[in-house]
Amino acid sequence: MSELFDAVITGSGPNGISTAIYLQKKGLKTVIFEQASTPGGSVRTEELTLAGFKHDIGSAIHPMAYASPFLRKLPLEDHGLKWIFPEIPYTQVLSDGGAVACYRDIKATADQLGEDAASYIHLFESLTKSWPKIEKDLLGPLTWPDDPVEFLKFGLRAFPSARFFANHNFKKEKTKLFFYGAAAHSTLPLTNIASASFGLVLSIMAHKYGWPFPEGGASGLTNALISYYKSLGGEIRLNEKISDLKQLPESDSYLFDLTPRQILSIKNIELSSTYKKRLQKYNYGAGVFKIDWALEEPIPWLNDKCRRSGTVHIGYSTEEIEKSESDIHANRLNNIPYVLLAQNSVFDTTRAPVGKQTAWAYCHVPNGNIADQTAAIEDQIEKAAPGFRKIILARNTYTTRQLEHFNPNIIGGDINGGKQDITQLFTRPVAKLDPYATSNPKIFICSSSTPPGGGVHGMCGYHAARSAFKFLDKSKRI
């Protein structure tokens, strides 16, 4: 190819597009190459079951996209994005048919927790208030924080395991279970160091921003990002699977919205042998088994709070959820799994034909495991919503292998771009002062395999773009 670019980006997930937007706004000439026929990576919406039923394939609820310090500064609403806010961000089911709802209002949430109410209010009023002072430092590479005192306060609460945090701060089983439901999004054993951090951040997001999602499907976010990028003069080329660096046009820099294993498979990428060996040691996390349903009517939850929630966490005791997550990391399939369920169509009538509904759920499985967990997931839902199976019109399932086929970034079903434990939380994909840079000064990684990791839409791309821009600016001065 004879064209010359300042930056070529491979991969069009939110991080890849964010990388391109940042550099394009800096006046550079950029282009995105995407292997699929539709941009967005996992942030896509398709009719997977029946005509007229829209399902988000890999990403359904987007609290961290709405709260992303980079994305929220972009005029995405001018490019068609409309956010929908469920009445209740999320709810945890209980074994007795009850439920605990995480409301936007901290006190209303705490009022359900009995003798744990005061502790919950003290914790989350303080954390939610301090979030703006620490978000930049938490959602990026390790640096000296702008507000060391607030950062340390958060760190002391976030560093322990979810089990330790729950037992230390709460007395009631239902409060501990409520926290476990949020913390288990980490896909880590809840006895692991720093697993509490995921529960804290997601709870803070619920209280500060809610857990919104794009109207019409996750593709609404992708379409708005692409529209804005093109308005800046950016270019995207679809159906371009890159297996050799020589397929790409000449450029001053190359940025990859790919995981380490994929980068290592690209020919002529010219990385040092030492750096390649370090990438080879990168660890991938648990996978997921996912189901999308077309439904005759809303899910018949026993508890009204579940009916009014965008997300429902399903697990009936702390012991059950803890065992579910520990089994997965011991490479054991658990048939009483912790289940995450989203029901977007309850709040977004564009998702299904009039009177009908969609729902989406997954459970964690060992990385690469291809067992069918349909019965296990639906059994768990039936306990909290008797008669659920009777309203199913159609279902579509994805094993870890099928998810990876849909999006090659989902290695072995790992939707987080790599294990997010304490050894890889800030030091992904390798431990470096600048984790986005590689051994080749022209090559950068901008995927969720860099800090701050999976689910924090756009922030990995933003930080990688800043790293690349420093190199490009310096090289032009020279």
C-alpha positions as CSV (number, residue, x, y, z in Angstrom):
1,M,0.0,0.0,0.0
2,S,1.4,3.4,-1.0
3,E,-0.6,5.5,1.5
4,L,1.3,7.0,4.4
5,F,-0.3,7.3,7.8
6,D,0.7,8.6,11.2
7,A,-1.0,5.8,13.0
8,V,-2.6,2.5,11.9
9,I,-5.0,0.9,14.4
10,T,-5.9,-2.8,14.1
11,G,-9.2,-3.7,15.8
12,S,-12.3,-1.6,16.2
13,G,-13.5,-2.3,19.7
14,P,-14.2,0.7,21.9
15,N,-10.5,0.9,22.7
16,G,-9.3,0.8,19.1
17,I,-11.8,3.4,18.1
18,S,-10.9,5.6,21.1
19,T,-7.2,5.3,20.2
20,A,-8.0,6.5,16.7
21,I,-10.2,9.4,17.9
22,Y,-7.6,10.7,20.2
23,L,-4.9,10.7,17.6
24,Q,-7.2,12.0,14.9
25,K,-8.2,14.9,17.2
26,K,-4.5,15.7,17.5
27,G,-4.3,16.3,13.8
28,L,-2.8,13.0,12.8
29,K,-3.8,10.8,9.8
30,T,-5.2,7.5,11.1
31,V,-7.0,4.4,9.8
32,I,-8.6,1.5,11.5
33,F,-8.4,-2.1,10.1
34,E,-11.1,-4.5,11.4
35,Q,-11.3,-8.2,10.6
36,A,-15.1,-8.4,10.8
37,S,-17.7,-7.1,8.5
38,T,-19.1,-4.9,11.3
39,P,-17.1,-2.7,13.7
40,G,-17.3,-2.8,17.5
41,G,-15.5,-6.0,18.6
42,S,-17.8,-7.4,21.4
43,V,-19.9,-4.2,21.4
44,R,-22.3,-5.3,18.7
45,T,-26.0,-6.1,18.5
46,E,-27.6,-8.7,16.2
47,E,-30.8,-10.7,15.8
48,L,-29.6,-14.0,17.2
49,T,-32.9,-15.7,18.0
50,L,-36.0,-14.5,16.1
51,A,-36.6,-11.6,13.7
52,G,-37.2,-8.4,15.6
53,F,-35.3,-9.5,18.8
54,K,-32.1,-7.5,19.3
55,H,-29.4,-9.1,21.4
56,D,-26.1,-7.7,22.6
57,I,-23.5,-10.3,21.8
58,G,-20.6,-9.6,24.1
59,S,-21.5,-6.5,26.1
60,A,-24.9,-5.5,27.4
61,I,-24.7,-3.1,30.3
62,H,-22.2,-0.2,30.2
63,P,-21.6,1.6,33.6
64,M,-17.9,2.0,32.9
65,A,-18.5,3.3,29.3
66,Y,-20.9,5.9,30.6
67,A,-18.5,6.8,33.4
68,S,-15.3,6.6,31.2
69,P,-13.4,9.8,31.7
70,F,-12.4,9.8,28.0
71,L,-15.7,8.7,26.4
72,R,-17.9,11.1,28.5
73,K,-16.0,14.1,27.0
74,L,-16.9,13.1,23.5
75,P,-20.1,14.5,21.8
76,L,-21.5,11.0,21.2
77,E,-25.1,12.1,21.8
78,D,-24.7,14.4,18.8
79,H,-23.9,11.2,16.8
80,G,-27.0,9.2,17.8
81,L,-26.1,7.7,21.2
82,K,-28.9,7.7,23.7
83,W,-28.4,6.3,27.2
84,I,-31.1,4.4,29.0
85,F,-31.1,4.2,32.8
86,P,-32.9,1.3,34.5
87,E,-34.9,2.2,37.5
88,I,-32.6,0.0,39.6
89,P,-29.0,-0.5,38.4
90,Y,-28.8,-4.1,39.8
91,T,-30.4,-6.5,42.3
92,Q,-29.1,-9.5,44.2
93,V,-31.6,-12.4,44.6
94,L,-31.9,-14.1,48.0
95,S,-32.7,-17.7,48.8
96,D,-36.1,-16.9,50.5
97,G,-37.5,-15.2,47.4
98,G,-36.4,-11.8,48.5
99,A,-33.9,-9.5,46.9
100,V,-31.6,-6.6,47.7
101,A,-31.6,-3.7,45.2
102,C,-28.7,-1.3,44.6
103,Y,-30.5,2.0,44.1
104,R,-28.8,5.1,42.9
105,D,-29.6,6.5,46.4
106,I,-27.2,5.1,49.0
107,K,-29.5,5.5,51.9
108,A,-32.4,3.8,50.1
109,T,-30.0,0.9,49.4
110,A,-28.8,0.8,53.0
111,D,-32.4,0.8,54.4
112,Q,-32.7,-2.8,53.2
113,L,-29.6,-4.0,55.2
114,G,-30.8,-3.8,58.8
115,E,-27.9,-3.5,61.2
116,D,-25.4,-3.2,58.3
117,A,-27.1,0.0,57.1
118,A,-24.8,2.5,59.0
119,S,-21.7,0.7,57.8
120,Y,-22.9,0.7,54.2
121,I,-23.7,4.4,54.2
122,H,-20.4,5.3,55.8
123,L,-18.4,3.3,53.3
124,F,-20.2,4.3,50.1
125,E,-21.0,7.9,50.8
126,S,-17.2,8.4,51.4
127,L,-16.1,6.4,48.4
128,T,-18.6,7.9,46.0
129,K,-17.7,11.4,47.1
130,S,-14.0,10.8,46.6
131,W,-14.4,9.0,43.2
132,P,-13.7,12.1,41.0
133,K,-10.4,12.6,42.9
134,I,-9.1,9.1,42.2
135,E,-10.8,7.9,39.0
136,K,-8.0,9.1,36.7
137,D,-5.4,7.2,38.7
138,L,-7.4,4.0,39.1
139,L,-8.4,3.8,35.4
140,G,-4.9,3.8,33.9
141,P,-1.3,2.7,34.5
142,L,0.4,3.0,37.9
143,T,1.6,6.5,38.5
144,W,2.0,8.8,41.4
145,P,-1.6,9.7,42.3
146,D,-3.0,13.3,42.1
147,D,-4.5,12.9,45.5
148,P,-2.3,10.3,47.4
149,V,-4.4,10.4,50.6
150,E,-7.7,9.6,48.9
151,F,-6.0,7.0,46.7
152,L,-4.5,5.3,49.7
153,K,-7.9,5.3,51.5
154,F,-9.5,3.6,48.5
155,G,-6.5,1.2,48.2
156,L,-6.8,0.0,51.7
157,R,-10.4,-0.9,51.2
158,A,-9.9,-2.4,47.7
159,F,-6.7,-4.5,48.3
160,P,-8.3,-7.3,50.4
161,S,-10.2,-10.2,49.1
162,A,-14.0,-9.8,48.7
163,R,-14.5,-12.4,51.4
164,F,-12.3,-10.4,53.9
165,F,-14.0,-7.1,53.0
166,A,-17.5,-8.5,53.4
167,N,-16.7,-10.2,56.7
168,H,-14.9,-7.2,58.1
169,N,-17.5,-4.6,57.2
170,F,-20.8,-6.4,57.3
171,K,-22.6,-8.7,59.8
172,K,-25.6,-10.0,57.9
173,E,-25.4,-12.8,55.3
174,K,-27.7,-10.9,52.8
175,T,-25.4,-7.8,52.9
176,K,-22.3,-10.0,52.3
177,L,-24.2,-11.8,49.5
178,F,-25.2,-8.4,48.0
179,F,-21.5,-7.4,47.9
180,Y,-20.4,-10.7,46.5
181,G,-22.8,-10.3,43.5
182,A,-20.9,-7.2,42.4
183,A,-17.4,-8.5,43.3
184,A,-17.9,-11.7,41.3
185,H,-17.9,-9.6,38.1
186,S,-14.1,-9.9,38.5
187,T,-14.2,-13.5,37.4
188,L,-11.7,-14.1,40.2
189,P,-12.0,-16.4,43.3
190,L,-13.5,-14.1,46.0
191,T,-10.7,-15.2,48.3
192,N,-8.1,-13.6,46.0
193,I,-6.3,-10.4,47.0
194,A,-7.9,-7.3,45.4
195,S,-11.2,-9.1,44.4
196,A,-12.9,-6.6,46.7
197,S,-11.9,-3.8,44.3
198,F,-14.3,-4.9,41.6
199,G,-17.3,-4.9,44.0
200,L,-16.3,-1.5,45.3
201,V,-15.9,0.2,41.8
202,L,-19.1,-1.3,40.4
203,S,-21.1,-0.3,43.5
204,I,-19.7,3.2,43.3
205,M,-20.7,3.4,39.6
206,A,-24.2,2.3,40.5
207,H,-24.6,5.1,43.1
208,K,-22.8,7.8,41.1
209,Y,-23.9,7.1,37.6
210,G,-26.3,4.2,37.5
211,W,-25.7,1.2,35.2
212,P,-27.0,2.5,31.8
213,F,-26.9,1.0,28.3
214,P,-27.4,2.4,24.8
215,E,-30.9,2.6,23.3
216,G,-31.4,0.0,20.6
217,G,-28.4,-2.1,21.6
218,A,-24.7,-2.0,22.4
219,S,-24.1,-1.1,18.7
220,G,-25.5,2.3,19.5
221,L,-22.2,3.0,21.3
222,T,-20.1,1.7,18.5
223,N,-22.0,3.5,15.8
224,A,-21.7,6.8,17.7
225,L,-18.0,6.3,18.1
226,I,-17.5,5.5,14.5
227,S,-19.7,8.4,13.3
228,Y,-17.7,10.8,15.4
229,Y,-14.4,9.4,14.3
230,K,-15.4,9.7,10.6
231,S,-16.5,13.3,11.3
232,L,-12.9,14.0,12.3
233,G,-11.7,12.6,8.9
234,G,-10.9,9.1,10.2
235,E,-11.2,6.0,8.0
236,I,-12.2,2.4,8.8
237,R,-11.6,-0.6,6.6
238,L,-13.7,-3.7,7.3
239,N,-13.2,-7.4,6.4
240,E,-9.4,-6.9,6.8
241,K,-7.9,-9.7,8.9
242,I,-4.3,-8.9,9.6
243,S,-1.9,-11.8,9.9
244,D,1.2,-10.0,8.6
245,L,2.4,-6.5,9.3
246,K,3.1,-6.2,5.6
247,Q,-0.6,-6.2,4.9
248,L,-0.8,-2.7,6.6
249,P,0.1,0.5,4.9
250,E,3.2,2.4,5.8
251,S,2.8,4.3,9.0
252,D,4.9,6.0,11.7
253,S,3.1,3.9,14.3
254,Y,1.0,0.8,14.7
255,L,-1.5,0.2,17.5
256,F,-3.1,-3.1,18.2
257,D,-6.5,-3.6,19.9
258,L,-5.6,-7.2,20.3
259,T,-4.5,-9.5,23.1
260,P,-0.9,-10.8,23.4
261,R,-1.5,-14.2,21.9
262,Q,-2.9,-12.6,18.7
263,I,-0.1,-10.1,18.5
264,L,2.5,-12.9,18.7
265,S,0.8,-14.6,15.7
266,I,1.3,-11.6,13.4
267,K,4.2,-12.1,11.0
268,N,7.0,-9.5,10.5
269,I,5.9,-7.6,13.6
270,E,9.6,-7.2,14.7
271,L,9.4,-7.5,18.5
272,S,12.4,-8.4,20.5
273,S,12.8,-12.1,21.6
274,T,12.8,-11.0,25.2
275,Y,9.5,-9.0,24.9
276,K,7.9,-11.9,23.0
277,K,8.8,-14.3,25.8
278,R,7.2,-11.9,28.3
279,L,4.0,-11.7,26.2
280,Q,4.0,-15.5,26.0
281,K,3.7,-15.6,29.8
282,Y,0.5,-13.5,29.8
283,N,-2.3,-15.2,31.6
284,Y,-5.9,-15.4,30.4
285,G,-8.8,-15.6,32.9
286,A,-12.0,-17.6,33.2
287,G,-14.3,-18.0,30.2
288,V,-18.0,-17.5,30.0
289,F,-20.9,-19.5,28.7
290,K,-23.6,-17.2,27.4
291,I,-27.3,-17.4,26.5
292,D,-29.6,-15.0,24.7
293,W,-33.4,-15.5,25.0
294,A,-36.4,-14.3,23.0
295,L,-39.2,-14.2,25.6
296,E,-43.0,-14.2,25.4
297,E,-43.3,-11.8,28.3
298,P,-41.2,-10.2,31.1
299,I,-39.4,-12.7,33.4
300,P,-41.7,-13.8,36.2
301,W,-39.4,-12.8,39.1
302,L,-40.7,-13.6,42.6
303,N,-39.5,-10.2,43.8
304,D,-40.6,-6.9,42.3
305,K,-37.1,-5.4,42.7
306,C,-35.8,-7.8,40.1
307,R,-38.5,-6.8,37.7
308,R,-37.3,-3.1,38.0
309,S,-33.6,-3.9,37.6
310,G,-31.4,-3.7,34.5
311,T,-29.1,-6.4,35.9
312,V,-29.8,-9.3,38.3
313,H,-27.1,-11.2,40.1
314,I,-28.1,-14.8,40.8
315,G,-26.5,-16.8,43.6
316,Y,-28.2,-17.9,46.7
317,S,-25.5,-17.7,49.4
318,T,-22.0,-16.4,49.8
319,E,-20.8,-20.0,50.1
320,E,-22.5,-20.9,46.7
321,I,-21.0,-17.9,44.9
322,E,-17.6,-18.4,46.5
323,K,-17.5,-22.1,45.5
324,S,-18.7,-21.3,42.0
325,E,-15.8,-18.9,41.3
326,S,-13.2,-21.0,43.1
327,D,-14.2,-24.1,41.1
328,I,-13.8,-22.3,37.8
329,H,-10.2,-21.3,38.7
330,A,-9.4,-24.9,39.7
331,N,-10.5,-25.9,36.2
332,R,-13.7,-27.5,37.6
333,L,-17.1,-26.9,36.0
334,N,-19.7,-25.8,38.6
335,N,-23.3,-26.8,37.9
336,I,-24.7,-24.4,40.5
337,P,-23.1,-21.3,39.0
338,Y,-23.1,-17.6,39.8
339,V,-25.2,-16.1,37.0
340,L,-25.3,-12.5,35.7
341,L,-28.5,-11.6,33.8
342,A,-29.4,-8.4,31.9
343,Q,-33.0,-7.6,30.8
344,N,-32.6,-4.5,28.6
345,S,-35.9,-4.7,26.8
346,V,-37.8,-4.1,30.0
347,F,-36.6,-0.5,29.7
348,D,-35.9,-0.3,26.0
349,T,-38.9,-1.1,23.8
350,T,-36.7,-1.0,20.6
351,R,-35.2,-4.4,21.6
352,A,-38.2,-6.7,20.9
353,P,-41.6,-6.8,19.2
354,V,-44.4,-5.2,21.1
355,G,-45.2,-7.1,24.2
356,K,-42.2,-9.4,23.9
357,Q,-38.9,-9.3,25.7
358,T,-35.2,-10.3,25.4
359,A,-32.8,-11.4,28.2
360,W,-29.1,-12.2,28.3
361,A,-27.1,-14.1,30.9
362,Y,-23.8,-15.9,31.4
363,C,-21.9,-17.9,33.9
364,H,-18.2,-18.3,34.3
365,V,-16.5,-21.5,33.1
366,P,-12.9,-22.7,33.0
367,N,-11.0,-21.0,30.1
368,G,-11.6,-22.9,26.9
369,N,-14.3,-25.2,28.4
370,I,-17.0,-26.0,25.8
371,A,-19.6,-27.6,28.1
372,D,-23.2,-26.6,27.5
373,Q,-24.4,-24.7,30.7
374,T,-27.9,-23.9,29.5
375,A,-29.6,-26.2,32.1
376,A,-27.4,-25.0,34.9
377,I,-28.1,-21.3,34.1
378,E,-31.8,-21.8,33.6
379,D,-32.1,-23.8,36.8
380,Q,-30.7,-20.9,38.7
381,I,-33.1,-18.5,37.1
382,E,-36.1,-20.7,37.8
383,K,-35.4,-20.6,41.5
384,A,-35.9,-16.8,41.5
385,A,-38.5,-16.7,38.6
386,P,-40.6,-19.9,38.6
387,G,-42.0,-20.5,35.1
388,F,-39.2,-18.8,33.3
389,R,-38.7,-21.7,30.9
390,K,-42.3,-21.6,29.9
391,I,-42.0,-18.1,28.4
392,I,-38.9,-18.9,26.3
393,L,-39.7,-18.5,22.6
394,A,-36.1,-19.2,21.4
395,R,-32.6,-19.2,22.7
396,N,-29.1,-18.8,21.3
397,T,-26.0,-20.1,23.2
398,Y,-22.3,-19.3,22.9
399,T,-19.6,-21.6,24.3
400,T,-16.2,-20.2,24.9
401,R,-15.1,-21.5,21.5
402,Q,-18.0,-19.8,19.7
403,L,-17.4,-16.5,21.5
404,E,-13.7,-16.6,20.4
405,H,-14.9,-17.3,16.9
406,F,-17.2,-14.3,17.0
407,N,-14.4,-12.1,18.4
408,P,-10.9,-13.5,18.4
409,N,-10.0,-11.2,21.3
410,I,-12.1,-13.4,23.6
411,I,-9.4,-16.0,24.1
412,G,-10.9,-19.1,25.6
413,G,-14.1,-17.2,26.4
414,D,-12.2,-14.6,28.5
415,I,-14.2,-11.4,28.0
416,N,-11.7,-9.3,30.0
417,G,-8.7,-9.5,27.7
418,G,-6.7,-11.4,30.3
419,K,-6.8,-12.4,34.0
420,Q,-7.4,-9.4,36.2
421,D,-5.7,-10.6,39.3
422,I,-3.2,-8.6,41.4
423,T,-0.3,-9.8,39.2
424,Q,-1.9,-8.4,36.0
425,L,-4.2,-5.6,37.2
426,F,-1.8,-2.7,36.5
427,T,1.1,-4.6,34.9
428,R,-0.7,-6.0,31.9
429,P,0.5,-7.2,29.4
430,V,4.0,-6.9,31.0
431,A,5.4,-4.9,33.9
432,K,6.7,-1.6,32.4
433,L,6.5,2.0,33.2
434,D,4.7,2.4,29.9
435,P,2.7,-0.8,29.5
436,Y,1.3,0.3,26.1
437,A,4.7,0.5,24.5
438,T,6.5,-2.6,23.2
439,S,10.1,-3.4,22.4
440,N,9.5,-1.8,19.0
441,P,9.2,2.0,19.4
442,K,6.6,2.1,16.5
443,I,4.3,-0.6,18.0
444,F,1.8,-0.1,20.8
445,I,-0.9,-2.2,22.4
446,C,-4.3,-0.5,23.0
447,S,-6.5,-3.4,24.0
448,S,-8.1,-4.4,27.3
449,S,-4.9,-6.4,27.8
450,T,-3.4,-3.1,29.1
451,P,-4.5,-1.0,32.1
452,P,-7.1,-0.5,33.3
453,G,-8.3,-3.8,31.8
454,G,-11.6,-5.2,30.6
455,G,-14.9,-3.4,30.8
456,V,-13.5,0.1,31.2
457,H,-14.5,1.1,27.7
458,G,-12.1,3.5,25.9
459,M,-9.6,4.0,28.6
460,C,-7.0,1.5,27.5
461,G,-7.2,3.1,24.0
462,Y,-6.9,6.6,25.4
463,H,-3.8,5.8,27.4
464,A,-2.2,3.9,24.5
465,A,-2.9,6.8,22.2
466,R,-1.2,9.2,24.6
467,S,1.8,7.0,24.7
468,A,2.0,6.8,20.9
469,F,1.5,10.5,20.5
470,K,4.4,11.2,22.7
471,F,6.6,9.0,20.5
472,L,5.2,10.6,17.3
473,D,5.6,14.1,18.6
474,K,9.2,13.4,19.6
475,S,10.1,11.6,16.4
476,K,8.8,14.6,14.3
477,R,10.8,17.0,16.4
478,I,13.9,15.0,15.8
